[in-house]
Amino acid sequence: MKTEFVRGLENLKSAGNSTVVATIGTFDGIHLGHREILEQVQTEAEKHSLTPVLITFDPHPRVVLTPDTAPKLLTTMKEKEQFIPDYFNGKVLVLTFDEKLRNMSAEDFARDILIEKVGVKKLIVGYDHALGKNRKGDTKELERLGETYGFEIEIVGPVLRHGEAISSTRIRKAMESGDFKTAIEFLGHHYAIYGKVVRGMGLGKKLGFPTANVDYDKSKLLPPDGIYACWARVGSEDLNGMMFIGQNHFNPAGGKSVEANLFDFDEDIYDDGIFVYPTHFVRENRKFSSTEKLKDQMKKDKEEVLIIMKKEKENVGRERAQSSNYLG
């Protein structure tokens, strides 16, 4: 079964009453804790011949509930469309989180959506999950609703790292504090930044390092400012490179930018969508007194990035060789 994204209940083809194993949540980050839940859903679906359904929301509920303090996103909806199929085969039901949904009680949601519309036989959620108005549908309330409306509830415990539960909040804090390495560890995958390629001031090209300027979603949480080793997906092609996140000091009115210099690539991709994945932090953003000094530094940055990539390739080769020797 392939992953199918469905926007809105009106577009969901019912699988039939009590034929679905579902999970529900924002799944911001699709981190290791989320993946544990998704694995449980897949296992249950295969074991009992049920249809797996992931229910999520767009926009993030906090954008509607507390717009002034809504968190920056680890994964936008476009990025979820890229990542979720790697970990989940089934239907992804995307519900618009609006005032109507905001004011729906947990019981109404369970009865009118989970049972009548989706056809849930079993619901699998994380230990800290809560749904419905004022988040009153916590795990205890869901267990009560399950008994009332005839669906099973399974609660998945936390995934721990360094003695603490992995969560989207914890990953955001690591990212915001500059600990990009820990954020990636908790995510369990590379961090995607998606956007269309737009025209910049053209300085990179003049210096011999043409960049793809990414018009990213402004609700996206960006990694700490600086230079990174990266890879990018353009269409079906994966490319290595280095990237810049931050304020371009030669264009102070331009705001924060995301730019990627893709190695051995020279094609016109303006207006095309691109996924950029920063992998290793190289250095902080600095202000240079001249474009020539910036150019010299960019040459050094590229040399360091190439060294990082060489080591990464050697490590992957070593791990594969060890695995082959073990299996042999």
Secondary structure by P-SEA (a helix, b strand, c coil): ccbbbbcccccccccccccccccccccccccaaaaaaaaaaaaaaaacbbbbbbbbbcccccccccccccccccccaaaaaaccccccccbbbbbccccccccccaaaaaaccccccccccbbbbcccccccccccccaaaaaaaaaaabbbbbbbbbbccccccccaaaaaaaaaacaaaaaaaaacccbbbbbcccccccccccccbbbbccccccccccccbbbbbbbbbcccbbbbbccccccccccccccbbbbbbccccccccccbbbbbbbccccccbbbbccaaaaaaaaaaaaaaaaaaaaaaaaaaaaaaaaaaaaac
